[in-house]
Amino acid sequence: MISTCAVLALTWMVLGCENPQPPAKPATNSRPTASQPTESTLRASTAPVVEKPKAEPKVASQVAVVSDSPKVKTAAAPAKLKSTKPKPAGPPAMPQVLMSEKHRKACKVFVGDTLPEMELSDLAGKKRKLSAEYGKQLTVICLFGGKLPTEEQELMDLATEVVDRYGKEVAVIGVAVGQSSDSAAAHVKKLGVKFPVFTDTDRKAYDAVATDYLPRTYLVDPTGKILWLDMEYSASTRRQINDAIRHVLETKK
């Protein structure tokens, strides 16, 4: 005979098999704690790490570009620089003779006219024609009175800046107006003048070319034609004499 306890135990086992109860799930917090890793964290930690390839440094191409044809393209030749060497200056222009109406009226002969023939005494007292002393190319004729410092300066400048510079191509002649041969000789000796000097004691030669103003300077060609003139002496006169001479000599080359 089965005991009551055994019957109850058997009944419980049968009932338990027919209505099984799932085991209760433990309660969990909806937010992960610091100690509990999330699913995304786990995926990140387990994903393999892939290193990006490093970019290669760019290097300037040193290879010449070659076309399909056999010819190789080359760089264009640099343009030639213009020469900065200054061009040689040409001869100076013939200086213009500009005068006031008063000064122009004091001139009996002017540019383009022929200087009158003059027969004067040299410092030894011998009569000579002025034209016999003309130079091969040009002649500078200076009429001076011997009283002004500018006249003395002109005589000295003509010796150094014309006679010494241009030699036989350009002659220089001095005419002492209103002086005797002895007075003129002493004057030019003091100044060291070595070119021919004549005296116009009676002023006839001077009266043939002018009515006033000394010194007077004329530049004439071998025929006596006046190319340039002035009725004073200054730094401007000295420069213009030289320019006029250079103009004639250099344009004939």
C-alpha positions in Angstrom: 0.0 0.0 0.0 1.4 3.4 -1.2 1.7 6.1 1.5 0.0 9.4 1.3 3.3 11.3 1.0 4.4 9.4 -2.0 1.0 10.1 -3.7 1.4 13.8 -3.2 4.9 13.9 -4.5 4.0 12.0 -7.6 1.0 14.3 -8.2 3.3 17.4 -8.0 5.8 16.0 -10.4 3.0 15.3 -12.9 1.6 18.7 -12.6 5.0 20.3 -12.9 5.7 18.5 -16.2 2.3 19.5 -17.7 2.7 23.3 -16.8 6.3 24.1 -16.8 7.1 27.7 -15.7 10.0 29.5 -17.3 12.7 30.6 -15.0 12.4 34.2 -13.9 14.8 36.6 -15.6 16.9 38.7 -13.4 15.9 42.4 -13.3 18.2 44.6 -15.4 18.7 48.4 -15.5 17.7 50.0 -18.9 20.9 52.1 -18.8 24.3 50.4 -19.0 26.5 51.1 -16.1 30.1 52.1 -16.4 31.2 48.6 -15.7 28.9 47.1 -18.3 30.0 47.7 -21.9 27.4 48.5 -24.5 26.9 46.5 -27.6 28.3 49.4 -29.8 31.3 49.5 -27.6 31.9 45.8 -27.9 31.5 46.0 -31.7 34.0 48.9 -31.9 36.5 47.1 -29.7 36.3 43.9 -31.6 36.4 45.6 -35.1 39.8 45.3 -36.8 41.8 48.5 -37.1 42.6 49.5 -40.7 45.4 52.0 -41.2 45.0 54.6 -44.0 47.8 54.6 -46.6 50.1 57.6 -46.2 50.0 60.1 -49.1 53.2 60.1 -51.1 54.9 63.5 -51.2 54.5 65.4 -54.5 57.7 65.8 -56.5 58.1 68.4 -59.2 58.3 66.7 -62.5 61.8 67.0 -64.1 60.9 65.1 -67.2 60.8 67.0 -70.5 57.5 66.7 -72.4 58.0 64.7 -75.6 55.4 64.7 -78.4 54.5 61.7 -80.5 56.7 62.9 -83.3 60.5 62.3 -83.1 61.1 65.9 -82.4 61.5 66.9 -78.8 59.8 70.1 -77.5 62.2 72.5 -76.0 61.6 75.6 -74.1 61.4 78.9 -76.2 64.7 80.8 -76.3 64.6 83.9 -74.0 64.1 87.2 -75.8 67.2 89.2 -76.5 67.6 92.2 -74.3 68.0 95.5 -76.0 71.5 96.9 -75.7 71.7 99.7 -73.2 74.9 101.0 -74.7 74.3 104.7 -75.5 74.5 105.7 -79.1 77.4 108.0 -80.0 76.2 111.6 -80.0 76.2 113.3 -83.4 77.7 116.7 -84.1 76.2 119.7 -82.2 73.8 121.9 -84.2 75.1 125.2 -85.5 74.3 127.8 -82.7 71.7 130.4 -83.7 72.7 134.0 -83.6 69.9 135.8 -81.7 70.1 139.6 -81.2 68.0 142.5 -80.2 67.0 145.0 -82.9 69.5 147.5 -81.4 72.4 145.0 -81.6 71.3 143.8 -85.1 71.5 147.4 -86.4 75.1 147.7 -85.1 76.1 144.8 -87.5 77.0 145.9 -91.1 77.6 142.2 -92.0 75.7 139.2 -90.7 75.5 135.4 -91.0 75.6 134.5 -94.6 77.4 137.6 -95.7 81.1 137.6 -96.9 83.5 139.4 -94.6 85.1 142.3 -96.5 88.7 141.9 -97.5 91.0 143.6 -95.0 94.6 144.7 -95.5 96.2 145.4 -92.2 99.6 145.8 -90.6 101.1 142.9 -88.6 102.9 143.5 -85.3 106.1 144.2 -87.3 104.4 147.0 -89.3 104.1 145.0 -92.5 100.9 145.3 -94.5 99.2 142.0 -95.2 95.8 140.7 -96.4 93.8 139.0 -93.7 92.5 136.4 -96.1 96.1 135.1 -96.6 96.0 133.8 -93.0 92.7 131.9 -93.3 92.7 128.2 -92.2 92.0 125.2 -94.4 88.6 124.7 -93.0 87.6 127.6 -90.7 88.9 130.8 -89.3 88.0 132.6 -86.1 88.6 136.4 -86.3 88.5 138.3 -83.1 88.3 142.2 -83.2 89.2 143.6 -79.7 89.9 147.0 -78.2 92.3 145.8 -75.5 90.5 147.6 -72.7 88.2 145.0 -71.2 89.1 141.9 -69.1 86.7 139.8 -71.2 88.8 140.7 -74.3 92.0 139.4 -72.7 90.1 136.3 -71.6 88.9 135.6 -75.1 92.4 135.9 -76.6 93.8 133.4 -74.0 90.9 131.0 -74.6 91.2 131.1 -78.3 94.9 130.1 -78.0 94.1 127.0 -75.8 90.7 125.9 -76.9 90.9 126.5 -80.7 94.5 126.7 -81.8 95.8 123.9 -79.6 92.7 121.7 -80.1 92.1 122.0 -83.9 95.6 122.9 -85.2 95.8 123.8 -88.9 92.2 123.0 -89.7 91.0 126.1 -87.8 93.1 129.3 -87.8 92.7 132.2 -85.4 93.4 135.9 -86.2 93.3 138.8 -83.8 92.7 142.4 -84.9 93.6 145.1 -82.4 91.2 148.0 -83.1 92.5 151.5 -82.5 96.0 150.3 -81.3 99.4 150.9 -82.7 101.7 148.0 -83.5 103.8 148.6 -80.4 100.9 148.8 -78.1 99.3 145.7 -79.6 102.6 143.7 -79.5 103.1 144.5 -75.8 99.5 143.5 -75.0 99.6 140.1 -76.7 103.0 139.3 -75.4 101.7 139.8 -71.8 98.9 137.4 -72.6 101.1 134.8 -74.3 99.2 134.9 -77.6 101.0 133.1 -80.4 98.4 133.3 -83.3 98.7 136.2 -85.8 97.6 139.6 -84.6 97.1 142.6 -86.9 96.4 146.3 -86.0 93.5 148.4 -87.2 94.9 151.7 -86.1 92.6 153.9 -88.1 89.5 151.7 -87.4 88.7 151.4 -91.1 88.4 147.6 -91.0 86.2 147.8 -87.9 83.9 150.4 -89.5 83.4 148.1 -92.5 81.8 145.5 -90.4 80.2 147.3 -87.4 79.2 150.6 -85.8 79.5 149.6 -82.1 80.4 147.0 -79.5 83.7 145.1 -78.9 84.9 142.5 -78.8 83.5 141.0 -82.0 84.0 137.4 -83.1 83.4 135.9 -86.5 83.6 132.3 -87.7 84.2 132.2 -91.5 84.8 129.5 -94.1 87.8 129.6 -96.5 86.0 132.0 -98.8 85.3 134.5 -95.9 81.6 133.6 -95.6 80.3 134.3 -92.1 78.9 131.2 -90.5 78.5 132.5 -86.9 79.2 135.7 -85.0 78.9 137.4 -81.6 79.5 140.9 -80.2 80.6 140.0 -76.6 82.6 137.4 -74.8 81.2 135.2 -72.1 80.9 131.5 -71.1 78.1 131.2 -73.6 80.3 132.7 -76.4 83.1 130.2 -75.6 80.7 127.3 -75.8 79.1 128.4 -79.0 82.4 128.9 -80.7 83.3 125.3 -80.0 79.9 124.0 -81.0 80.0 125.9 -84.3 83.5 124.6 -85.1 82.5 121.0 -84.3 79.3 121.3 -86.3 81.3 122.3 -89.5 84.2 119.8 -89.0 82.1 116.8 -88.0 79.4 117.2 -90.6 82.0 117.2 -93.4 83.4 113.8 -92.4 
